[in-house]
Amino acid sequence: MPRFALAALCATLCALVTLATEPTPVEKQLAIQTAMADARKHLDTRQPAEAVAILEKEVASADGNSAFLNLLREAYHAELSE
């Protein structure tokens, strides 16, 4: 019985840690918007490599956001044009 209780406790703690570390949809959207604003600032100051790096960190959370993808395309184009 003590082994079962210990295993259940470990499973519960692992589940809580997993849930606590995953950002909510609102947090993901805020991260995307922040990345887009920061990337735009870098593009405006002719620092496309920094813009690409910022956007690539959030590409997994972008979920097909067309504004995000267009900005990423613009950053790639600017970086290649240098």
N, C-alpha and C positions, 0 to 999 in steps of 0.2 A: 504493500500500500504506500509506504513512504516514497518508493521509486516513482510510482504513478503520480503522486502529488508533485514531486520535484519535476518530472517531465512536463506536467501540465503547467506548472509555474514558469518553466523555461519557455514553453511554447507561447504562453500568454505574453511574457515579456518581449519575446522576439516579434510578435505581432504588433505590440504597442510601439516598439521602436520603429518598425517598418512604416506604420501609419503616421507616426510623428514626423518622420523625415520626408515624407512625400508632400510637396507643396499643393495647396488647394488650387482650384482653377483660377480663383481671383489672384492668388500670388503668382501663378504662371503668367497671367495676362499682364500684371504689373511689371514683371521681369521683362517681358517682351517689349512693352511700351518704353521702359527705361532703356533697354538696349537700343531700341530704334532711335530714341532721342540722343543718346550718347553717340551712336554711329553717325547720325546726321551732323552733329557738331564736328566730328572728326572729318567727315567728307567736306564740310564747309571750310575747314582749315587745311585742306589738301593732305590729309593723313589717311588714305584709304586702307592701308594695311591694318591700322588700329580699328577702323570701322569693321572690316571683315572679321577680325578676331573677336570683337564684341558680339557681332551678329551670329557667328558660328557657335558661340557658347549656348545660344538660345534656340538654335535651329530645330532641335528635337521637340521643343515646346511650342513652336510656331503653329503647328497643326494646319498648314496650308494657308496661313494668313497672307493674303495677296499683297497687302502693303508691306509686310515684312519681307516677303520674297522679292518684291520689286526693289526694295532698298538694298537687299543683299546683292541682287543682280547689278545695281548701280555701283555698289562698292567694289564688286569683282571687276567690273568694266573700268572703273577709275584706277584700280590697282594695276591692271594689265596695261593701261595707257601710260603709266609712268615710265 
